[in-house]
Amino acid sequence: MEIKTLSLTNGKQTTQASLTAYLQTPTPKAPVQAFPALIFVPGGSMTHIPEEESEKTALTFAASGYQVFILRYSFVGEATPLYPAPLLDLAQAVSLVHHHEDSWHLNGKVAVMGFSAGGQVVALYNDYWQSTWLGEESGLTEAERHFDAAVLG
């Protein structure tokens, strides 16, 4: 498994947000050569990410056949006002996953999952991902922001 952390700063926004990828390499001659993507948005009261718990969750889903990504979104004090920064971070993360579909052995399916404060971010993203304002603020197309499933916990 390869673990890499990527900054979500882009030409449209500067952020402390990042995406940590837990990437499996397909087993040669195995029937599955591409995996669904799961972007996990942990809780943490919008002030921190509980890294140990987040990694345990990521590894559990990786063992179940997902390429897993942990979103470290913008926290209180990093963006004023805080919203919509976490939504822009999630939009950028979804786009990044789409853009690396081949190199990260993805099958084109992207799910977003959030617990607690992260669940609030995912719920809001579920409501607004197709909105004109999110497209304008993020600089991303609707196709780049698209996801296939949302899980709230």
C-alpha positions in Angstrom: 0.0 0.0 0.0 1.2 3.5 -0.9 0.3 6.4 1.4 0.7 9.9 0.1 -0.5 13.3 1.3 -1.4 16.0 -1.3 -2.1 19.7 -0.7 -5.5 21.0 -1.9 -4.2 24.5 -2.6 -4.8 25.4 -6.2 -4.9 28.4 -8.5 -8.3 29.4 -7.1 -7.8 29.0 -3.4 -5.0 28.7 -0.8 -5.8 26.3 2.0 -4.2 24.2 4.7 -6.5 21.3 3.6 -4.9 18.1 2.3 -5.9 14.7 1.0 -4.1 11.6 2.3 -4.4 8.6 -0.1 -4.2 5.0 1.0 -3.6 3.3 -2.4 -3.6 -0.4 -3.1 -1.7 -1.9 -6.0 -3.8 -4.4 -7.9 -2.6 -8.0 -7.6 -1.4 -9.3 -10.9 -4.0 -11.5 -12.7 -6.6 -10.8 -10.0 -10.1 -10.2 -11.3 -10.3 -6.8 -9.7 -7.8 -4.3 -11.2 -9.6 -1.1 -10.3 -11.2 0.0 -7.0 -14.0 2.4 -6.0 -12.8 5.6 -4.2 -14.0 6.5 -0.8 -13.2 10.0 0.5 -13.5 10.0 4.3 -14.3 13.3 6.1 -13.6 12.7 9.8 -15.1 14.5 12.7 -13.1 16.6 15.1 -15.4 19.6 16.0 -14.0 21.5 13.1 -10.8 22.0 15.1 -8.7 18.9 14.4 -8.7 15.5 12.8 -8.3 12.5 15.2 -5.5 10.9 13.1 -5.3 7.5 14.7 -9.0 6.9 14.5 -9.1 8.2 10.9 -6.4 5.9 9.8 -8.1 2.9 11.4 -11.2 3.7 9.5 -9.2 4.2 6.3 -7.5 0.8 6.7 -10.7 -1.0 7.4 -12.3 0.3 4.2 -9.1 -0.4 2.3 -9.2 -4.0 3.5 -12.8 -4.1 2.1 -11.6 -3.2 -1.4 -11.7 0.6 -1.6 -9.0 3.1 -2.4 -9.4 5.4 0.6 -8.7 9.1 1.0 -8.8 11.1 4.2 -9.8 14.7 3.8 -8.1 17.2 6.2 -10.5 20.0 5.7 -10.2 23.7 6.8 -10.6 24.2 10.5 -12.0 27.0 12.7 -9.4 29.8 12.7 -8.0 28.9 9.3 -10.9 30.5 7.3 -13.1 33.3 8.3 -15.9 32.7 8.1 -15.3 28.9 8.2 -17.9 28.1 5.6 -17.8 27.5 2.6 -14.1 26.5 3.0 -14.7 22.8 4.0 -17.1 22.4 1.0 -14.5 23.9 -1.3 -11.9 21.5 0.2 -14.2 18.5 -0.5 -14.9 19.7 -4.0 -11.2 19.9 -4.7 -10.7 16.5 -3.2 -13.4 14.9 -5.4 -11.9 16.6 -8.4 -8.4 15.4 -7.5 -9.6 11.8 -7.2 -11.4 12.0 -10.6 -8.2 13.4 -12.3 -6.1 10.5 -11.0 -8.5 7.7 -11.9 -6.1 5.8 -14.0 -2.9 6.2 -12.0 -4.6 5.4 -8.7 -6.4 2.3 -10.1 -9.9 3.7 -9.7 -13.1 2.3 -11.3 -14.8 5.7 -11.7 -17.1 5.4 -8.6 -16.5 8.0 -5.9 -18.3 7.9 -2.5 -17.9 10.6 0.2 -18.4 9.6 3.8 -18.4 11.8 6.9 -18.7 11.3 10.6 -19.8 13.9 13.1 -18.5 17.3 12.0 -17.3 15.6 8.8 -20.8 14.3 8.4 -22.0 17.9 8.4 -19.5 18.8 5.6 -20.7 15.8 3.5 -24.3 16.5 4.1 -23.9 20.1 2.9 -21.8 19.0 0.0 -24.6 16.5 -0.9 -27.0 19.5 -1.0 -24.7 21.9 -2.9 -22.3 20.0 -5.2 -24.4 20.9 -8.3 -24.9 24.5 -7.3 -23.7 27.4 -9.5 -22.1 29.2 -6.5 -20.0 26.1 -5.6 -18.9 25.8 -9.2 -17.9 29.5 -9.3 -16.2 29.5 -6.0 -14.2 26.3 -6.6 -13.5 26.8 -10.3 -14.5 23.2 -10.9 -17.0 21.8 -13.4 -20.0 19.8 -12.2 -18.4 16.7 -13.6 -15.3 17.3 -11.6 -17.4 17.7 -8.4 -19.6 14.7 -9.1 -19.8 11.8 -6.6 -21.9 8.6 -6.6 -22.8 8.0 -3.0 -22.8 9.8 0.3 -22.6 8.1 3.7 -23.3 10.0 6.9 -22.4 8.8 10.4 
